[in-house]
Amino acid sequence: MMPLTMAKPGETAIIRKITGKDEVRQHLAELGFVTDAAVTVVSEIAGNLILQVKDSRVALDRTMANRILI
């Protein structure tokens, strides 16, 4: 497993685990980041990621993206 920030733009990965406090995991789950979901890195700007998850695009900063393990 590695953090989502290690994925390259255009790469699709399956979420294996989400770390952090319960509130953080709940917030990410509400955005669609759940275990076994596919996530695609659309682009990376200054360490921040634009992600395609389910049918929506979400921007996450580096610290939040590091909590998502693929």
C-alpha positions as CSV (number, residue, x, y, z in Angstrom):
1,M,0.0,0.0,0.0
2,M,1.1,3.6,-0.7
3,P,-0.5,7.0,-0.2
4,L,-2.6,8.4,-3.0
5,T,-0.1,11.2,-3.4
6,M,2.3,8.7,-5.0
7,A,-0.1,8.0,-7.9
8,K,0.7,9.8,-11.2
9,P,-1.8,11.9,-13.1
10,G,-4.0,9.7,-15.3
11,E,-3.5,6.7,-13.0
12,T,-6.5,4.9,-11.6
13,A,-6.2,3.0,-8.3
14,I,-8.4,1.1,-5.9
15,I,-8.7,2.6,-2.3
16,R,-7.4,0.0,0.1
17,K,-7.6,1.9,3.5
18,I,-8.3,5.3,4.9
19,T,-6.4,6.5,7.9
20,G,-7.0,9.3,10.4
21,K,-9.5,10.3,13.0
22,D,-13.2,9.2,12.7
23,E,-14.2,12.7,11.6
24,V,-11.7,12.7,8.8
25,R,-12.7,9.3,7.6
26,Q,-16.4,10.2,7.7
27,H,-15.7,13.4,5.7
28,L,-13.8,11.5,3.1
29,A,-16.5,8.8,2.9
30,E,-19.1,11.5,2.3
31,L,-17.0,12.7,-0.6
32,G,-17.0,9.2,-2.1
33,F,-13.6,8.0,-0.8
34,V,-14.5,4.5,0.5
35,T,-12.6,1.3,0.6
36,D,-12.6,-0.7,-2.7
37,A,-13.7,2.4,-4.7
38,A,-11.8,3.4,-7.8
39,V,-10.1,6.8,-7.8
40,T,-8.4,8.5,-10.7
41,V,-5.8,11.3,-10.4
42,V,-6.8,13.9,-12.9
43,S,-4.0,16.4,-12.1
44,E,-1.6,17.6,-9.5
45,I,-0.9,21.2,-8.8
46,A,1.7,22.2,-6.1
47,G,1.1,18.8,-4.3
48,N,-2.7,19.2,-4.3
49,L,-4.7,16.6,-6.2
50,I,-7.7,16.8,-8.5
51,L,-9.4,13.4,-8.2
52,Q,-12.2,11.7,-10.1
53,V,-14.1,9.4,-7.7
54,K,-17.4,7.9,-8.7
55,D,-19.1,10.5,-10.9
56,S,-17.5,13.7,-9.4
57,R,-14.2,15.5,-9.3
58,V,-12.8,16.5,-5.9
59,A,-9.8,18.6,-5.0
60,L,-7.8,17.4,-1.9
61,D,-4.8,18.9,-0.4
62,R,-1.6,16.8,0.2
63,T,-2.3,16.0,3.9
64,M,-5.8,14.7,3.1
65,A,-4.6,12.7,0.1
66,N,-1.8,11.1,2.2
67,R,-4.5,9.5,4.4
68,I,-5.9,7.6,1.5
69,L,-3.9,4.4,0.9
70,I,-4.0,2.6,-2.5
